[in-house]
Amino acid sequence: MNGLPNSVTLAQVQEALSSLGIPLTHVTRVTLDHHRGVTVQLYVTDDAGRKQVHAGCPLMTELTIPYETPEVSDAAADG
């Protein structure tokens, strides 16, 4: 398709994550789903920002940020 980028820069991804308030140093994977929203896999850290480990492996968690559903006014809902 014409007009689509061939790639995105790391700076663009970092800027997007920063705008969502997601700590870049903890991110291991980002997925964008046009139905669900943004899913980010992160390292689990303590209050000091240290990665938590169990049995020699870093602990991970997954955060999904759904798309905001636009509110429909009562008048529009009635048709």
C-alpha positions in Angstrom: 0.0 0.0 0.0 1.2 3.4 -0.9 1.9 5.9 1.9 2.6 3.4 4.7 6.0 3.6 6.4 8.5 0.8 5.8 9.6 1.0 9.5 9.2 3.0 12.7 12.1 4.4 14.6 13.0 3.4 18.2 12.6 7.0 19.1 9.0 6.9 17.9 8.2 3.9 19.9 9.9 5.4 23.0 7.9 8.6 22.6 4.6 6.7 22.4 5.4 4.6 25.5 6.5 7.7 27.4 3.3 9.5 26.5 1.4 6.6 28.1 3.5 6.9 31.2 5.1 3.5 30.7 8.7 3.2 32.0 10.9 2.4 29.0 13.6 0.5 30.9 11.0 -2.1 32.0 9.4 -2.8 28.6 10.2 -6.1 26.9 7.4 -6.3 24.3 4.7 -4.0 22.9 1.7 -5.2 20.9 -0.9 -3.1 19.3 -4.3 -4.7 18.5 -6.9 -2.7 16.6 -9.6 -4.3 18.8 -8.1 -4.7 22.2 -5.7 -1.7 22.5 -2.0 -1.6 23.5 -0.5 -4.5 25.4 2.9 -4.1 27.0 5.0 -6.8 28.7 7.1 -5.4 31.5 9.6 -6.5 34.1 8.3 -6.6 37.6 10.3 -4.2 39.8 10.4 -3.2 43.4 9.9 0.3 44.7 13.6 1.1 44.1 13.2 0.0 40.4 15.2 -3.2 40.7 14.0 -6.1 38.6 12.5 -8.9 40.7 13.8 -12.4 40.1 12.4 -15.9 40.9 14.4 -19.1 40.4 17.0 -17.1 38.4 14.5 -15.6 36.0 13.1 -12.0 35.9 9.5 -11.8 36.8 7.2 -10.3 34.1 3.8 -8.9 33.9 1.5 -7.8 31.1 -0.5 -4.6 31.0 -3.3 -4.0 28.5 -4.5 -0.5 27.9 -7.9 -0.7 26.1 -9.1 1.9 23.7 -11.5 4.4 25.2 -15.0 3.7 24.2 -16.7 7.0 23.1 -19.7 7.9 25.2 -23.0 8.0 23.3 -25.4 10.7 24.3 -29.0 9.7 25.3 -30.3 11.4 22.2 -28.0 9.5 19.9 -28.7 6.2 21.6 -32.5 6.7 21.1 -31.9 7.2 17.4 
